[in-house]
């Protein structure tokens, strides 16, 4: 990855219902001393850094060095999905989450279960965390405390592989399709399948994700209403991520989930053919795979969907009927479909099978659909087969 040499400074304040927190995007050596000064106001008893052993030691050492100039620092390692309860915290401690989404989720849970409401600072190190999970007040197990600061140090991105950068752009693509389609062409022009971006471009992507979140979280901080658009593609992505060794990266799984949702919406008489095509065009420019891994079949995905959301991963906040998972669908780009007053729609197995045709490549091992699903596999939007399928098994329009 080429490095954008000039310093970058961007400040936002994200309002989420009654809560709010500053988000700072920075790059360059001079910004680190500023971090220590801001995080230490008011003066803490100590900084407790929550991180995991897979993070580059240079990142950990740099944070320890700079925060250590302001207060005593210590490291608490992530074990599994959480920090051991033995991590002693005083009421004046500041918990610093240094890492990706798993670390941020764990630090939020640690702050929630600790008396005295310790301050919480997020230092995300992945692109997904910088543009998505660090900006949310909802974790896998429910609401979490608002941080006092989200500090995006772009320096962390320079150690990521192009594959990790590409996967981390899932929030950007999702936000364009499900919330702000006016940015579709602009973002499509800047996406690179080889995922080799300068830091200025990545900063602009993060800024767009910030602004999109700000439009919905101000009145829906827990993502149970309009902000459930941030869950677009997640139901199928969670199912794919639960497949163990065969699971794709989170970004790739989210892309596949959005393609399935677009096909389901089109066959249900919601999203038009142009809307589904916009999905495929943007995902193609993004550069992630648009088909299931060769070792994964549609039956594998359907089985995972029947079992429900994967433990420890967020899914749309709606309790679906057994065997009928709830998906966020779109009426058109940027407009989630409302079913029974909620932006998540129960989808039957026949329609899910037909939706999976959107990502079933020759090597995916998809079993041949039957009945309504077979009709939908060859139906075009608006055809009698598609209309019959939407009437029989789809959500339809309210």
Buried (B, 14 or more C-beta within 10 A) or exposed (E): BEEBEEEBEBEBEBBBEEBEBBBBBBBBEEBBEBBBEBBBEEEBBBBBBBBBEEBEEEBBEBBBEBBEEBBEBEBBBBEEEBBEEEBEBEEBBBBBBBBBBBBBBBBBBBBBEBEEEBBBBBBBBBBBBBBBBBBBBBBBBEBBBBBBBBBBBBBBBEEBEBBBBBBBBBBBBBBBBBBBBEBBEEBBEBBBEEBEBEBEBBBBBBBBBBBBBBBBBBEBBBBBBBBBBBBBBBBBBBBBBBBEEEBBBBBBBBBBBBBBBBBBBBBBBBBBEEBBEBBBEBBBBBBBBBBBBEEBBBEBBBEBBBEBBBEBBBBBBBEBEEBBBBBBBBBBBBBBBBBEEBBBBBBBBBBBBBBBBBBBEEEBBBEEBEEBBBBBBEBEBEBEBBBBBBEBBBBBEE
